């Protein structure tokens, strides 16, 4: 395989608008295998190469044919195209976020975002959203470009709250960027909820989102009932999220941009609680680097389920798996993936 195979397969998958799991099913391998290929951890074995190259050629040929059609016709239904400023914003955002995340933030398909980048055209109705998103990401990173972590970060998964949030946005014809503007919740927090990297919002964030999406004049599905409020996973490392943490004893973890543990700590009773500890960390120089302090998780020891030893062990197992994220090489979910 050529040295740029890893980039080629990732770009072809994103162009096709499919997930690593979808591609794995097409090629008869595991999702972990696709991730390894895209992240240069391994290459296809001899018996896999013909199948992989065949899929690459078909996907790239189909993309080339689409380029001969009117730009963005399928995605935009002949809506007017935006000027160069929107395209520039999109290209700047792509320095920070992968195509799938941009699509999630705008309530679009990944194929549409891929088409915009490929053809150099953007539908005008998304101009303001793109410009706002670029401003937020540039402010957050202090202008320091960070490559999208397409294979990393905390594991994404479908969650009840993500399902409700996506449905509510669709019902009110909003996207994550517009919801962020109306609710005052950072767009990173909303997208993390949509992707399932953050399992559920903290109380203040939840109230702000639901105030926008559930005005009294609207009728729609109720938000997912909040359960297991003794722990929260994958919260954005911001003052807004840290300030919502209860000042209670417990354990916490700060994750880096790839979802790996960067710091593990404990807050004892009478020592200020988890919020005080996180605020202290937030004053340190290393936590200002978003590559190192990207998200955090915590569990409140006083709210853990009161149960027998066996049930407590299961609760601790669940917590450890969620805390460790990508640092766990294999757990039950990956075993099922490999076996399949």
Long-range contacts (C-beta under 8 A, 24 or more apart in sequence): 1-43, 1-44, 1-49, 5-37, 5-43, 6-37, 6-38, 6-39, 6-40, 8-56, 9-34, 9-37, 9-38, 9-52, 9-56, 10-38, 10-150, 12-55, 12-56, 12-59, 12-60, 12-63, 13-38, 13-59, 14-98, 14-99, 14-100, 14-110, 14-114, 15-59, 15-60, 15-63, 15-111, 15-114, 15-118, 16-59, 16-62, 16-111, 17-109, 17-110, 17-111, 17-114, 19-100, 21-337, 23-55, 24-337, 26-55, 27-51, 27-52, 27-55, 30-334, 30-337, 30-338, 30-340, 31-337, 32-334, 32-337, 32-338, 35-151, 38-150, 38-151, 39-151, 63-118, 66-115, 67-118, 67-119, 71-115, 71-119, 71-120, 71-121, 72-112, 72-115, 72-116, 72-119, 72-121, 72-122, 72-123, 74-112, 74-115, 75-108, 75-109, 75-111, 75-112, 75-115, 75-123, 76-112, 76-123, 79-123, 79-124, 79-125, 80-123, 80-124, 81-121, 81-122, 81-123, 81-124, 82-121, 82-122, 82-123, 82-124, 82-126, 82-127, 83-124, 83-127, 85-127, 85-131, 86-122, 86-124, 86-126, 86-127, 86-130, 86-131, 87-116, 87-120, 87-121, 87-122, 89-127, 89-130, 89-131, 89-133, 89-134, 90-116, 90-117, 90-122, 90-130, 91-117, 92-134, 92-137, 92-138, 93-130, 93-133, 93-134, 93-137, 94-148, 95-145, 95-146, 95-147, 95-148, 96-137, 96-141, 96-145, 96-146, 96-148, 97-137, 97-148, 98-148, 98-149, 98-150, 101-148, 101-191, 101-195, 102-133, 104-176, 104-191, 104-194, 104-195, 105-129, 105-133, 105-175, 105-176, 105-177, 105-187, 105-190, 105-191, 106-130, 106-175, 106-176, 106-177, 107-169, 107-170, 107-174, 107-175, 107-176, 108-175, 129-175, 129-177, 129-178, 132-177, 132-180, 132-181, 132-187, 133-177, 133-187, 136-180, 136-186, 136-187, 136-188, 140-186, 140-188, 140-290, 141-290, 146-257, 146-290, 146-291, 149-257, 149-258, 152-257, 152-258, 152-259, 152-326, 153-197, 153-257, 153-258, 153-259, 153-294, 153-325, 153-326, 154-197, 154-233, 154-234, 154-255, 154-259, 154-295, 154-325, 154-326, 155-197, 155-259, 155-325, 155-326, 156-195, 156-196, 156-197, 157-196, 158-196, 159-193, 159-196, 159-199, 159-200, 159-224, 160-224, 160-225, 161-193, 161-199, 161-200, 161-201, 161-223, 161-224, 162-193, 162-194, 162-195, 162-196, 163-224, 164-221, 164-222, 164-223, 164-224, 165-190, 165-193, 165-194, 165-209, 165-213, 166-194, 167-220, 167-221, 168-213, 168-214, 168-220, 168-221, 168-223, 169-213, 171-218, 171-220, 172-213, 172-218, 174-212, 174-213, 179-209, 179-212, 179-213, 182-212, 183-208, 183-209, 183-211, 183-212, 184-208, 185-209, 185-240, 186-236, 186-238, 186-240, 188-236, 188-238, 189-235, 189-236, 189-238, 189-240, 189-241, 192-234, 192-236, 192-295, 197-234, 197-295, 198-232, 198-233, 198-234, 198-235, 198-236, 198-295, 199-232, 199-233, 199-234, 199-322, 200-224, 200-226, 200-232, 202-232, 202-235, 202-241, 202-244, 202-245, 203-244, 204-244, 205-240, 205-241, 205-244, 229-303, 230-299, 230-300, 230-303, 230-304, 230-305, 231-297, 231-298, 231-299, 231-300, 231-319, 231-322, 232-297, 232-298, 233-297, 233-322, 233-323, 234-295, 234-297, 234-325, 235-295, 235-296, 235-297, 235-298, 236-295, 237-282, 237-287, 237-290, 237-293, 237-294, 237-295, 237-296, 239-282, 241-296, 242-275, 242-278, 242-279, 242-282, 242-296, 243-275, 245-273, 245-274, 245-275, 245-278, 245-298, 246-273, 246-274, 246-275, 246-300, 247-272, 247-273, 247-274, 247-275, 247-276, 248-273, 248-274, 248-300, 248-301, 248-302, 248-303, 249-273, 249-274, 249-300, 249-301, 249-302, 250-274, 250-298, 250-299, 250-300, 250-301, 250-302, 251-298, 251-299, 251-301, 252-277, 252-278, 252-296, 252-297, 252-298, 252-299, 253-296, 253-297, 253-298, 253-323, 254-281, 254-287, 254-293, 254-295, 254-296, 255-294, 255-295, 255-296, 255-297, 255-325, 256-291, 256-292, 256-293, 256-294, 257-290, 257-291, 257-292, 257-294, 258-326, 259-294, 259-295, 259-325, 259-326, 259-327, 260-325, 260-326, 260-327, 261-323, 261-324, 261-325, 261-327, 262-292, 262-293, 263-293, 274-298, 274-300, 297-322, 297-323, 299-323
